[in-house]
Amino acid sequence: MQAAHKPEWLELELDRLTLSPLRPKGPLAQPAPDDIRRARELGFVDPITARPTPDTGPARYEIVSGEKPWLTAQKAGLATVSVRVRPGLSDADVARLLASPDGGAADPLREALALRARVRGGASVTRAGAERGYPRVVASHLLRLLRLDPAVQTALAGGRLTVGHAKALVGLSPAHQRELGARIARDGLSVRHVERLARDLRAGARARVEPVTAEPGDDPDSRRLERRLSEHLGVPVRLRACGGGSGQLTLGFGNLDILEGLLDRLGYRDGTD
């Protein structure tokens, strides 16, 4: 059973994955149109957990959890999905996972707490995520859930909010998180709708706190460099001279996903693992 705790991370073609014969009888949870549209735009779905199917060539894998992302990827026309392969799972392990109310999906807050404990213990986000079978970007998203207001975390833990909804609320004020969280539960808002509302709230806050004003006498060479850097990095860039040859370079980002992409483009890594 030791190998079951050391998953291998693979990018697999959809037809190399199959439903488990041990799954409880019943209809499959079909993805919503919004989930399919989102997967098509982003080019990926949530990770799937699987175990190898013996004596198959090329190797095939039995889905242990993540049936819905697998179906979403099919309907979105994706070629591959990210899979955590756990070769040591027994039939009893798989049956127990598939019989759980959430189909074996990990508790996102519990996973986030485990990741934070490892990071506080000295591990990088990359290593802490790899130990639990997550790539760095997924581990980072999980850790951000711990920034949510306690009431929103309770709603997430209770299944009243999805991880997609919760991620959209990260970075808002606690009051706005609670307000939008209540609207999601009451009105059944889609993730796309919540992301749009969150963007509007952030934009309104920036407009109130940091009004944009024209600065007479701006150096045209500096403005040209700003435009080129902005096109290269994909985010707003601001150069400000402070005198004596010194100055400030400010990079803007609209949300944490954009920040993650910016850090990747800059070559930033949180560790050498």
Number of C-alpha atoms within 10 A of each C-alpha: 10 8 11 15 14 17 21 18 17 14 12 15 14 19 11 16 22 16 15 19 10 16 17 11 7 6 6 9 11 13 16 12 13 13 22 20 15 17 21 17 10 9 15 18 23 16 21 21 22 25 25 18 17 11 8 10 8 6 11 20 24 20 25 28 26 21 20 19 23 26 18 26 23 17 17 20 14 17 14 19 21 21 27 22 23 22 20 16 19 13 10 10 13 20 19 15 19 20 14 10 8 13 18 17 15 11 12 19 19 13 16 20 15 15 26 22 13 17 17 10 10 11 17 20 26 22 22 23 25 19 16 17 22 23 18 19 15 15 22 20 18 23 20 16 23 17 16 21 18 13 14 24 21 14 17 21 16 10 12 17 20 16 18 14 21 22 20 24 26 21 17 19 15 17 10 15 22 20 12 22 23 17 13 19 13 10 8 12 14 16 21 16 15 21 18 12 15 21 17 12 15 17 12 12 14 12 11 10 8 9 9 9 6 7 7 6 6 12 12 9 9 14 15 11 14 19 16 13 16 16 12 10 16 16 18 15 19 17 16 14 13 9 7 6 6 8 11 10 10 11 17 14 15 12 15 16 15 14 15 16 16 18 14 11 12 9 8 10 13 12 10 7 11
